[in-house]
Amino acid sequence: MTRLISMVVLALHFYYFCYGAFRQWHLTAALSDSLMANISNTGLFSNFYKSKLIALGFLAISLLGSRGRKDEKQNLKSAFAYIITGLLTYFISYLILLLGLQMVTLAILYMAITVTGYMLVMTGGGLLSRIIKDRLNNDIFNNENETFPQEERLLENEYSINLPAQYNLKGKVRKSWINIINPFRGLLVAGSPGAGKSYFVIRHVITQHIQKGFSMFVYDFKYDDLSTIVYNTWLKYKNQYKIPPEFYVINFDDLSRSHRCNPLDPAAMLDITDAVESARTILMGLNRQWHSRQGDFFVESPINFLTAIIWYLRKFQDGEFCTLPHVIELMQMDYERLFTILRTEREIEVLINPFLTAFLNDVMEQLEGQIGAAKIAMARLSSPQLYYVLSGNDFNLDINDPEKPKIVCMGNNPQKIQIYGAVLSLYVNRLVKLVNKKGKLKSSLIFDEFPTIYLNNMDSLIATARSNKVATCLGIQDFSQLRKDYGREQADVIMNIVGNIISGQVTGDTARQLSERFGKIMQDRESLSINSQDTSISRSKQLEAAVPPSKISSLSSGEFVGMVADDPDNKIELKTFHCEIINDNEALKKEQDAYKPIPVIRKLDNTMVQRNYLQVKQDIEDIVQSEMERLLHDPALVHLVISKLPPS
């Protein structure tokens, strides 16, 4: 109705102000002239623009109530373009009447241009009614919807690791803290290469724990990246300890900067089970594929054989020659002399009996299958450099001894992972055995690239060492890497038993598993429905993953997700985090530029290393020779001597 009134008013406007043209077209009459006179008396035509404005006003009212078919492609820009162009055309048409043309021509041009402007305004108004006013959220990656509150308090205690961070909450950047207040429940740091595990997390674990008086062991996969940090932090804070700790480093590539340590130290091997664990660790480290075959005859046999060798040397002369180099050399002896001297130790009789039976029955293929795997694997460790480090005794592995605390770094070489990793696995196995005891100092065990070494029963260490104040930090690249090197069962146990986890960018099954661990949060959901008359938007809330796998897979360097554990004295309600750890890069660079290199421990030349290597070989030859002579000249023991005549 209002639109019809608008058109009628505009038509009257044309009739009144273009009356001369209508009269020439013979479109006038006495009745219409009488009506126009009465309408004119109302003041409608008292001003040229008055009637045009009234017509435009009624048009605007009609457009307010219009309900066109909604179109999500329409926008305000195009609608206002039509309206503004129409208004200009509608009012500027007056200028046509000022032209010196015939009355009929002027009337046609004026009405045509005015009607064109009128139609443009009406079209623009119609487009406005078709625009969807309640548009959906433009956050196409759902970033804001997946944000959640995080811990903004700094929670410190005498054991904590505190990392400053910032996170996004509904589009606003807020400061936060990652508070690992109970590191004794285990810390797993995951992330692909370049994610920032060492730079943003592990280096702070090192510096903060040394600052808080921890004894420490660091497995430095890419020596000496972490060892340099440890050494310089120790120099800075060692005087704050009640008893200043000593600093030791094991490094097989630069022997002048390496201490010597015997992982088979007889003082720490109290019974034969220690020898069993050591044998299993060294062989599993050298033969990673054996992890999934534990219990097989041809896996357990080499372990028993190596156990017998270790325990024999532990008992011989109270362990004077109980070192890994001596074990390797003794294994290479010929079977007749080897089995003869092993028979003198009653505790290992049950271990060597299957090998001895096979040898006496001339079942050499079986014997070589049982022993050959151990001999071949151990022979790979026969090098002057390894012998030099492994045969010395500069320190023992009891790092958290209250009377003699230590900070120990052990370096690997990515180009010699299998050889060095196996030896370092033995060091770690023996160290863990000594550390995990009551009445010791608080200690921190940090493993960079943990899967590159083999530590049997790592899950038991995390589960039981908490009460003994042993904090463990495991650095891995991906859960699949851990499964490959440790087997699925043990890897899953390690992943599930750690209480604190910090992860950078990871993909695949690792990202899915972490997402499930972090749980779900309530998120807004919107849906849009368009029909010919109207549009409707439905809004709802539902639980969705707080950090979906796709988000974990696309984290930038320095961005981390994770979950922390609390304890009864310090409750943390907001345990999950998705944030960017803040490092003071300039201060760290300045500190790093001032680092001192690890000093030379002793002057060493190749002659000394070779002399030590040959001395080990000579020691074993002397032991075998002296024992054989002792047995041959003792009537009570001569029956132990094995002598097989060559087959005819």
C-alpha positions as CSV (number, residue, x, y, z in Angstrom):
1,M,0.0,0.0,0.0
2,T,2.7,2.5,0.9
3,R,4.6,1.7,-2.3
4,L,1.4,2.3,-4.3
5,I,0.9,5.6,-2.5
6,S,4.5,6.5,-3.3
7,M,3.9,5.9,-7.0
8,V,0.6,7.8,-7.0
9,V,2.3,10.9,-5.4
10,L,5.1,10.7,-8.0
11,A,2.6,10.5,-10.8
12,L,0.7,13.5,-9.5
13,H,4.1,15.3,-9.3
14,F,4.7,14.6,-13.0
15,Y,1.1,15.7,-13.9
16,Y,1.4,18.9,-12.0
17,F,4.9,20.1,-13.1
18,C,4.6,18.7,-16.7
19,Y,1.0,19.8,-17.3
20,G,1.8,21.5,-20.6
21,A,3.1,18.2,-22.1
22,F,0.0,16.3,-20.8
23,R,-2.2,18.8,-22.4
24,Q,-0.5,18.4,-25.7
25,W,-1.0,14.7,-25.4
26,H,-4.7,15.3,-24.7
27,L,-4.4,13.6,-21.3
28,T,-6.2,16.3,-19.3
29,A,-9.8,16.7,-18.3
30,A,-11.9,19.1,-16.3
31,L,-12.4,16.5,-13.6
32,S,-8.7,15.9,-13.2
33,D,-7.9,19.6,-13.3
34,S,-10.5,20.1,-10.5
35,L,-8.9,17.3,-8.4
36,M,-5.4,18.7,-8.9
37,A,-6.6,22.1,-7.8
38,N,-8.0,20.6,-4.6
39,I,-4.8,18.6,-4.0
40,S,-2.6,21.7,-4.7
41,N,-4.5,23.6,-2.0
42,T,-3.1,21.0,0.6
43,G,0.4,22.4,-0.1
44,L,1.7,19.2,-1.7
45,F,3.1,21.2,-4.7
46,S,4.1,24.3,-2.8
47,N,7.7,23.3,-3.4
48,F,9.2,21.4,-6.4
49,Y,10.9,18.8,-4.2
50,K,8.2,18.4,-1.6
51,S,6.1,15.9,-3.5
52,K,9.3,14.1,-4.7
53,L,10.4,13.7,-1.1
54,I,7.0,12.5,0.1
55,A,7.0,9.9,-2.7
56,L,10.5,8.9,-1.7
57,G,9.5,8.7,2.0
58,F,6.6,6.3,1.2
59,L,9.0,4.2,-0.9
60,A,11.4,4.0,2.1
61,I,8.6,2.9,4.4
62,S,7.5,0.2,1.9
63,L,11.1,-1.1,1.7
64,L,11.4,-1.4,5.5
65,G,8.8,-4.1,5.5
66,S,10.0,-6.0,2.4
67,R,11.2,-9.6,2.8
68,G,13.1,-10.6,-0.2
69,R,14.7,-14.0,-0.8
70,K,17.9,-14.1,1.2
71,D,21.1,-14.4,-0.7
72,E,24.5,-15.0,1.1
73,K,26.3,-13.4,-1.8
74,Q,24.7,-10.0,-1.3
75,N,26.5,-7.3,0.6
76,L,25.9,-3.7,1.8
77,K,28.4,-2.3,-0.7
78,S,26.3,-3.2,-3.8
79,A,23.0,-2.2,-2.1
80,F,24.2,1.2,-1.2
81,A,25.7,1.7,-4.6
82,Y,22.3,1.3,-6.1
83,I,20.7,3.6,-3.5
84,I,23.2,6.4,-3.8
85,T,23.2,6.3,-7.6
86,G,19.3,6.3,-7.6
87,L,19.1,9.3,-5.2
88,L,21.5,11.3,-7.3
89,T,19.6,10.5,-10.5
90,Y,16.2,11.1,-8.8
91,F,17.1,14.7,-7.6
92,I,19.4,15.8,-10.4
93,S,16.7,15.2,-13.0
94,Y,15.5,18.7,-12.1
95,L,18.4,20.1,-14.2
96,I,16.7,18.7,-17.4
97,L,13.9,21.2,-17.0
98,L,16.4,24.0,-17.3
99,L,17.4,23.0,-20.8
100,G,15.9,25.1,-23.7
101,L,14.0,22.2,-25.3
102,Q,10.4,21.7,-26.3
103,M,8.0,21.1,-23.5
104,V,7.2,17.5,-24.6
105,T,10.8,16.6,-25.0
106,L,11.7,18.1,-21.6
107,A,8.8,16.2,-19.9
108,I,9.8,12.8,-21.4
109,L,13.4,13.2,-20.4
110,Y,12.6,14.5,-16.9
111,M,10.1,11.7,-16.2
112,A,12.4,9.0,-17.6
113,I,15.4,10.0,-15.6
114,T,13.3,10.5,-12.4
115,V,11.7,7.1,-12.8
116,T,15.1,5.6,-13.4
117,G,16.4,7.0,-10.2
118,Y,13.3,5.9,-8.4
119,M,13.7,2.3,-9.7
120,L,17.4,2.3,-8.6
121,V,16.5,3.3,-5.1
122,M,13.8,0.6,-5.0
123,T,16.3,-2.0,-6.3
124,G,18.9,-1.0,-3.7
125,G,16.3,-1.2,-0.9
126,G,15.3,-4.6,-2.1
127,L,18.9,-5.8,-2.0
128,L,19.2,-4.6,1.6
129,S,16.3,-6.9,2.5
130,R,18.1,-9.9,0.9
131,I,21.3,-9.4,2.8
132,I,21.8,-11.9,5.7
133,K,22.2,-9.7,8.7
134,D,23.3,-12.5,11.2
135,R,26.3,-13.9,9.4
136,L,28.3,-17.0,10.7
137,N,31.6,-16.6,12.5
138,N,34.4,-15.8,10.0
139,D,37.0,-17.8,12.0
140,I,37.4,-20.4,9.3
141,F,40.0,-22.4,11.3
142,N,38.0,-22.3,14.5
143,N,40.9,-20.8,16.3
144,E,39.0,-18.6,18.8
145,N,36.5,-21.3,19.5
146,E,39.2,-23.8,20.5
147,T,40.8,-21.5,23.1
148,F,40.4,-22.2,26.8
149,P,41.6,-20.6,30.1
150,Q,45.1,-21.6,31.2
151,E,47.1,-21.3,34.3
152,E,48.2,-17.7,34.8
153,R,49.7,-18.1,38.3
154,L,53.4,-18.7,38.9
155,L,53.5,-21.8,41.2
156,E,56.9,-22.5,42.6
157,N,58.5,-24.9,45.0
158,E,61.9,-26.4,45.7
159,Y,61.6,-28.9,42.8
160,S,59.5,-27.0,40.2
161,I,60.2,-26.1,36.6
162,N,58.5,-22.9,35.6
163,L,58.3,-21.8,32.0
164,P,56.8,-18.4,31.1
165,A,54.4,-18.4,28.2
166,Q,51.5,-16.6,26.4
167,Y,48.3,-17.9,25.0
168,N,45.2,-16.8,23.1
169,L,41.8,-16.6,24.8
170,K,38.9,-15.5,22.5
171,G,41.2,-13.3,20.4
172,K,43.1,-11.8,23.4
173,V,46.8,-12.6,24.1
174,R,47.3,-13.4,27.8
175,K,50.4,-14.2,29.9
176,S,50.6,-17.7,31.5
177,W,52.9,-20.2,33.2
178,I,53.7,-23.8,32.6
179,N,54.2,-25.0,36.2
180,I,55.8,-28.5,36.5
181,I,55.6,-28.5,40.3
182,N,56.1,-32.3,40.6
183,P,58.8,-33.4,38.2
184,F,59.2,-36.7,40.0
185,R,56.1,-37.9,38.3
186,G,58.0,-37.8,35.0
187,L,58.3,-35.3,32.2
188,L,58.0,-36.3,28.5
189,V,59.1,-33.7,25.9
190,A,58.0,-34.6,22.4
191,G,58.4,-32.8,19.1
192,S,59.6,-33.2,15.6
193,P,63.1,-31.9,14.7
194,G,63.1,-28.1,15.0
195,A,60.1,-27.9,17.2
196,G,62.3,-26.4,20.0
197,K,62.4,-29.2,22.6
198,S,66.0,-28.4,23.7
199,Y,65.9,-24.6,23.3
200,F,62.5,-23.9,24.9
201,V,62.2,-26.8,27.5
202,I,65.1,-29.0,28.2
203,R,67.7,-26.2,28.7
204,H,65.4,-24.7,31.3
205,V,65.0,-28.0,33.1
206,I,68.8,-28.2,33.3
207,T,69.4,-24.6,34.5
208,Q,66.5,-24.5,37.0
209,H,67.3,-27.9,38.6
210,I,70.9,-27.0,39.0
211,Q,69.9,-23.7,40.5
212,K,67.7,-25.6,43.0
213,G,70.5,-27.9,44.1
214,F,69.8,-31.1,42.2
215,S,72.4,-33.7,41.4
216,M,72.1,-34.5,37.7
217,F,72.7,-36.9,34.9
218,V,72.4,-35.6,31.3
219,Y,72.4,-37.9,28.2
220,D,73.6,-35.5,25.5
221,F,72.8,-37.1,22.1
222,K,74.4,-34.3,20.1
223,Y,77.5,-33.7,22.3
224,D,78.3,-31.1,23.4
225,D,75.1,-29.0,23.0
226,L,73.6,-29.7,26.4
227,S,76.9,-30.5,28.1
228,T,78.2,-27.0,27.6
229,I,75.0,-25.6,29.2
230,V,75.3,-28.0,32.1
231,Y,79.0,-27.1,32.7
232,N,78.5,-23.4,32.6
233,T,75.4,-23.5,34.8
234,W,77.3,-25.7,37.3
235,L,80.1,-23.1,37.3
236,K,77.6,-20.4,38.1
237,Y,75.6,-22.1,40.9
238,K,77.9,-24.8,42.4
239,N,78.7,-22.7,45.4
240,Q,75.0,-22.6,46.3
241,Y,75.0,-26.3,47.1
242,K,75.4,-27.5,50.7
243,I,78.2,-29.7,49.4
244,P,79.4,-28.5,45.9
245,P,79.0,-31.3,43.4
246,E,81.8,-32.5,41.1
247,F,81.3,-32.3,37.3
248,Y,82.1,-35.3,35.1
249,V,81.8,-35.9,31.4
250,I,82.0,-39.1,29.3
251,N,82.9,-38.5,25.7
252,F,84.3,-41.2,23.4
253,D,85.4,-38.8,20.6
254,D,87.6,-36.4,22.5
255,L,89.4,-38.5,25.1
256,S,91.3,-35.5,26.5
257,R,88.0,-34.0,27.6
258,S,86.5,-37.2,29.0
259,H,86.7,-38.8,32.4
260,R,87.0,-42.6,32.7
261,C,84.4,-44.7,34.4
262,N,83.8,-48.4,34.8
263,P,80.1,-49.2,34.4
264,L,80.8,-52.7,35.8
265,D,82.3,-51.4,39.0
266,P,82.5,-54.4,41.3
267,A,81.6,-52.3,44.3
268,A,78.2,-51.7,42.8
269,M,77.6,-55.3,41.6
270,L,76.3,-57.0,44.7
271,D,74.8,-60.2,43.2
272,I,74.5,-62.0,40.0
273,T,71.2,-60.2,39.1
274,D,73.2,-57.1,38.5
275,A,75.3,-59.0,36.0
276,V,72.1,-60.3,34.3
277,E,70.7,-56.8,34.0
278,S,74.0,-55.5,32.6
279,A,74.3,-58.3,30.1
280,R,70.7,-57.8,28.9
281,T,71.2,-54.0,28.6
282,I,74.4,-54.2,26.5
283,L,73.1,-56.8,24.1
284,M,69.7,-55.2,23.7
285,G,71.5,-52.0,23.0
286,L,73.6,-53.7,20.3
287,N,70.7,-55.7,18.8
288,R,67.6,-53.5,18.9
289,Q,65.5,-56.1,17.0
290,W,65.8,-58.4,20.0
291,H,63.4,-56.3,22.0
292,S,60.4,-58.1,20.4
293,R,62.1,-61.5,20.7
294,Q,62.8,-61.6,24.4
295,G,62.4,-65.1,25.8
296,D,63.6,-66.8,22.6
297,F,66.3,-69.4,22.9
298,F,68.7,-67.7,20.7
299,V,68.2,-64.3,22.5
300,E,68.3,-65.5,26.1
301,S,71.4,-67.8,25.4
302,P,73.8,-65.0,24.5
303,I,72.5,-63.0,27.6
304,N,73.2,-66.0,29.9
305,F,76.7,-66.4,28.3
306,L,77.6,-62.8,28.8
307,T,76.2,-62.9,32.3
308,A,78.5,-65.8,33.1
309,I,81.6,-63.9,31.8
310,I,80.7,-60.7,33.8
311,W,80.1,-62.6,37.0
312,Y,83.3,-64.6,36.7
313,L,85.4,-61.5,36.4
314,R,83.4,-60.0,39.3
315,K,84.4,-62.9,41.5
316,F,87.9,-63.3,40.2
317,Q,90.4,-61.6,42.6
318,D,87.5,-59.6,44.0
319,G,86.7,-57.9,40.7
320,E,90.1,-56.4,40.0
321,F,89.6,-57.0,36.3
322,C,85.8,-56.6,36.2
323,T,85.5,-54.1,33.3
324,L,83.7,-54.3,30.0
325,P,86.9,-54.4,27.9
326,H,88.1,-57.4,29.9
327,V,84.7,-59.0,29.4
328,I,85.0,-58.5,25.6
329,E,88.5,-59.9,25.5
330,L,87.6,-62.9,27.7
331,M,84.7,-63.8,25.4
332,Q,87.0,-64.2,22.5
333,M,89.1,-67.0,24.1
334,D,89.0,-70.5,22.6
335,Y,86.2,-72.6,24.0
336,E,88.4,-75.2,25.7
337,R,90.3,-72.7,27.9
338,L,87.2,-70.4,28.3
339,F,84.9,-73.2,29.6
340,T,87.7,-74.6,31.8
341,I,88.2,-71.4,33.8
342,L,84.4,-70.6,33.9
343,R,83.8,-74.0,35.5
344,T,85.8,-72.9,38.5
345,E,83.1,-70.5,39.6
346,R,80.2,-72.5,41.1
347,E,77.7,-69.6,40.9
348,I,77.7,-69.6,37.1
349,E,77.7,-73.3,36.7
350,V,74.1,-73.4,35.8
351,L,74.5,-70.7,33.3
352,I,77.3,-72.3,31.3
353,N,76.0,-75.9,31.5
354,P,74.0,-75.7,28.2
355,F,77.0,-74.3,26.4
356,L,79.4,-76.8,28.0
357,T,77.1,-79.7,27.1
358,A,76.9,-78.6,23.5
359,F,80.6,-78.2,23.3
360,L,81.4,-81.6,24.8
361,N,78.9,-83.3,22.5
362,D,80.4,-81.5,19.6
363,V,77.2,-79.7,18.6
364,M,79.1,-76.8,17.3
365,E,76.4,-75.3,15.1
366,Q,74.1,-75.0,18.1
367,L,76.9,-73.6,20.2
368,E,77.9,-71.0,17.7
369,G,74.2,-70.0,17.4
370,Q,74.0,-69.6,21.1
371,I,77.3,-67.8,21.7
372,G,78.2,-66.3,18.3
373,A,75.5,-63.6,18.5
374,A,77.1,-62.3,21.7
375,K,80.7,-62.6,20.5
376,I,80.0,-60.8,17.2
377,A,78.0,-58.0,18.8
378,M,80.5,-57.4,21.6
379,A,83.4,-57.5,19.2
380,R,82.0,-54.3,17.6
381,L,82.9,-52.5,20.9
382,S,86.6,-53.5,20.7
383,S,88.3,-50.2,20.1
384,P,91.2,-48.5,21.9
385,Q,89.0,-45.4,22.6
386,L,86.2,-47.3,24.2
387,Y,88.6,-49.5,26.1
388,Y,90.4,-46.4,27.5
389,V,87.2,-44.8,28.9
390,L,85.6,-48.0,30.1
391,S,88.6,-49.4,31.9
392,G,89.2,-46.4,34.2
393,N,87.7,-45.4,37.5
394,D,87.8,-41.6,37.9
395,F,84.3,-41.6,39.5
396,N,81.4,-43.9,40.3
397,L,77.9,-43.6,39.1
398,D,76.3,-42.9,42.5
399,I,75.5,-39.3,41.5
400,N,73.1,-38.5,44.4
401,D,75.4,-39.6,47.2
402,P,74.8,-37.0,50.0
403,E,78.6,-36.9,50.7
404,K,79.8,-36.7,47.1
405,P,77.1,-35.3,44.8
406,K,77.9,-35.3,41.1
407,I,76.7,-33.8,37.8
408,V,77.5,-36.2,35.0
409,C,77.1,-35.6,31.2
410,M,77.5,-38.4,28.8
411,G,77.8,-37.6,25.1
412,N,76.7,-39.6,22.0
413,N,77.6,-39.1,18.4
414,P,74.7,-39.3,15.8
415,Q,77.1,-40.9,13.4
416,K,78.0,-43.7,15.8
417,I,74.6,-44.2,17.5
418,Q,74.6,-48.0,17.7
419,I,78.0,-48.5,19.2
420,Y,78.1,-45.6,21.6
421,G,74.4,-46.0,22.4
422,A,74.9,-49.5,23.6
423,V,77.8,-48.5,26.0
424,L,75.9,-45.5,27.2
425,S,72.8,-47.7,27.8
426,L,75.0,-49.8,30.2
427,Y,76.1,-46.7,32.0
428,V,72.6,-45.5,32.4
429,N,71.3,-48.9,33.6
430,R,73.9,-49.1,36.3
431,L,73.4,-45.4,37.3
432,V,69.6,-45.8,37.6
433,K,70.2,-48.8,39.9
434,L,72.4,-46.8,42.2
435,V,70.3,-43.6,42.1
436,N,66.9,-45.1,42.9
437,K,67.5,-45.7,46.6
438,K,66.2,-44.1,49.8
439,G,68.1,-41.5,51.8
440,K,69.8,-39.9,48.7
441,L,69.8,-36.3,47.4
442,K,67.2,-35.1,45.0
443,S,68.4,-35.9,41.5
444,S,67.4,-35.1,37.9
445,L,67.9,-37.6,35.0
446,I,67.6,-35.9,31.6
447,F,67.6,-37.9,28.4
448,D,67.8,-36.1,25.0
449,E,66.6,-38.3,22.2
450,F,65.8,-41.0,24.7
451,P,65.0,-43.8,22.1
452,T,68.7,-43.8,21.0
453,I,69.6,-45.7,24.2
454,Y,68.1,-48.8,25.7
455,L,67.0,-48.6,29.4
456,N,65.3,-51.7,30.6
457,N,62.3,-51.1,32.9
458,M,62.2,-47.3,32.4
459,D,58.5,-47.5,33.3
460,S,59.4,-48.9,36.7
461,L,61.9,-46.1,37.3
462,I,59.2,-43.4,36.7
463,A,56.7,-45.3,38.8
464,T,59.0,-46.0,41.8
465,A,61.6,-43.3,41.9
466,R,59.1,-40.6,42.8
467,S,59.4,-41.4,46.5
468,N,63.2,-41.3,46.2
469,K,63.2,-37.7,44.7
470,V,64.4,-38.8,41.2
471,A,63.0,-36.6,38.4
472,T,63.1,-38.0,34.9
473,C,62.9,-35.9,31.7
474,L,62.6,-37.9,28.4
475,G,63.0,-36.2,25.1
476,I,61.6,-37.9,22.0
477,Q,60.6,-36.9,18.5
478,D,57.5,-39.0,18.1
479,F,55.8,-41.9,19.9
480,S,56.3,-44.1,16.8
481,Q,60.1,-43.7,17.3
482,L,59.7,-44.9,20.9
483,R,57.6,-47.9,19.8
484,K,60.2,-48.8,17.1
485,D,63.1,-48.9,19.5
486,Y,61.4,-50.2,22.7
487,G,58.5,-52.3,21.4
488,R,54.9,-51.3,21.4
489,E,54.0,-52.5,24.9
490,Q,56.8,-50.9,26.8
491,A,56.5,-47.7,24.8
492,D,52.8,-47.4,25.5
493,V,53.5,-47.9,29.2
494,I,56.1,-45.1,29.2
495,M,53.8,-42.8,27.4
496,N,50.9,-43.4,29.7
497,I,52.8,-43.4,33.0
498,V,54.4,-40.0,32.8
499,G,52.5,-37.3,34.6
500,N,53.8,-34.2,32.8
501,I,53.9,-33.9,29.0
502,I,55.0,-31.1,26.8
503,S,54.7,-31.6,23.0
504,G,55.7,-29.4,20.1
505,Q,54.7,-30.3,16.5
506,V,53.9,-34.0,16.0
507,T,51.7,-35.8,13.5
508,G,49.8,-39.0,12.9
509,D,48.9,-41.3,15.8
510,T,51.0,-39.2,18.2
511,A,48.8,-36.1,17.6
512,R,45.6,-38.2,17.9
513,Q,46.7,-39.8,21.2
514,L,47.7,-36.4,22.7
515,S,44.4,-34.8,21.6
516,E,42.5,-37.6,23.4
517,R,44.6,-37.1,26.5
518,F,43.9,-33.4,26.7
519,G,40.2,-34.0,26.7
520,K,37.3,-31.8,25.4
521,I,35.9,-28.4,26.1
522,M,32.4,-26.9,25.4
523,Q,32.4,-25.1,22.1
524,D,29.8,-23.0,20.2
525,R,28.3,-24.4,17.0
526,E,26.3,-22.4,14.4
527,S,24.3,-23.6,11.4
528,L,22.6,-21.4,8.6
529,S,19.3,-22.2,6.9
530,I,18.1,-20.1,3.9
531,N,14.6,-20.3,2.2
532,S,12.6,-18.1,-0.2
533,Q,11.2,-16.0,2.6
534,D,13.7,-15.9,5.5
535,T,16.9,-17.1,6.9
536,S,17.6,-18.7,10.2
537,I,20.7,-19.4,12.3
538,S,20.8,-22.1,14.9
539,R,23.3,-21.9,17.7
540,S,24.3,-24.7,20.1
541,K,27.0,-25.9,22.4
542,Q,28.8,-29.3,22.4
543,L,31.9,-30.9,23.7
544,E,34.8,-30.9,21.2
545,A,38.5,-31.6,21.4
546,A,40.3,-28.9,23.3
547,V,43.3,-29.3,21.0
548,P,42.4,-31.3,17.9
549,P,45.1,-33.4,16.1
550,S,45.3,-31.0,13.2
551,K,46.2,-28.2,15.6
552,I,49.0,-30.2,17.1
553,S,50.3,-31.1,13.6
554,S,50.6,-27.5,12.6
555,L,52.3,-26.0,15.7
556,S,55.0,-23.5,15.0
557,S,58.5,-23.7,16.6
558,G,58.2,-22.6,20.2
559,E,54.5,-23.5,20.4
560,F,53.6,-26.3,22.8
561,V,50.6,-28.2,24.0
562,G,50.6,-30.4,27.1
563,M,49.4,-31.3,30.5
564,V,51.0,-31.0,33.9
565,A,50.5,-33.0,37.1
566,D,49.9,-31.5,40.5
567,D,50.4,-32.8,44.1
568,P,48.2,-32.7,47.2
569,D,49.9,-29.6,48.5
570,N,49.6,-27.6,45.2
571,K,46.4,-28.3,43.4
572,I,46.2,-27.1,39.7
573,E,42.8,-26.9,38.2
574,L,43.9,-25.7,34.8
575,K,46.4,-28.5,33.9
576,T,46.1,-28.4,30.1
577,F,47.8,-25.7,28.1
578,H,48.3,-24.6,24.4
579,C,50.7,-21.7,24.4
580,E,53.9,-20.2,23.1
581,I,56.8,-20.4,25.5
582,I,58.6,-17.1,25.9
583,N,62.4,-17.1,25.8
584,D,64.5,-14.0,26.3
585,N,66.4,-14.6,23.1
586,E,68.8,-11.8,23.5
587,A,69.7,-12.7,27.1
588,L,70.2,-16.4,26.1
589,K,72.4,-15.4,23.2
590,K,74.5,-13.2,25.4
591,E,74.8,-15.9,28.0
592,Q,75.7,-18.5,25.3
593,D,78.4,-16.3,23.9
594,A,80.0,-16.1,27.3
595,Y,80.0,-19.9,27.8
596,K,83.3,-21.5,28.6
597,P,84.2,-24.7,26.8
598,I,84.5,-27.9,28.7
599,P,88.2,-27.9,29.8
600,V,90.9,-30.5,29.0
601,I,90.9,-33.1,31.8
602,R,94.2,-34.7,31.0
603,K,96.9,-34.6,28.3
604,L,96.6,-37.7,26.2
605,D,98.3,-39.1,23.1
606,N,97.5,-42.1,21.0
607,T,100.4,-44.1,22.5
608,M,98.8,-44.1,25.9
609,V,95.5,-45.2,24.5
610,Q,97.1,-48.0,22.6
611,R,99.1,-49.1,25.6
612,N,95.9,-49.4,27.6
613,Y,94.3,-51.4,24.8
614,L,97.1,-53.9,24.7
615,Q,97.3,-54.1,28.5
616,V,93.6,-55.2,28.6
617,K,94.4,-58.0,26.1
618,Q,97.5,-59.0,28.1
619,D,95.5,-59.0,31.4
620,I,93.1,-61.6,30.0
621,E,95.8,-63.7,28.5
622,D,97.6,-63.7,31.9
623,I,94.4,-64.6,33.8
624,V,93.7,-67.5,31.5
625,Q,97.3,-68.7,31.5
626,S,97.6,-68.5,35.3
627,E,94.3,-70.2,35.9
628,M,95.1,-73.1,33.5
629,E,98.4,-73.7,35.3
630,R,96.7,-73.6,38.7
631,L,94.1,-76.2,37.6
632,L,96.7,-78.5,35.9
633,H,98.9,-78.5,39.0
634,D,96.1,-79.0,41.5
635,P,95.0,-82.7,41.7
636,A,91.7,-81.6,43.2
637,L,90.9,-79.4,40.3
638,V,92.5,-81.0,37.4
639,H,89.2,-82.7,36.4
640,L,87.8,-79.3,35.5
641,V,90.2,-79.0,32.6
642,I,88.5,-79.6,29.2
643,S,90.6,-81.2,26.5
644,K,89.0,-82.3,23.3
645,L,91.1,-84.3,20.9
646,P,90.8,-83.2,17.3
647,P,88.4,-85.5,15.3
648,S,90.1,-88.2,13.3
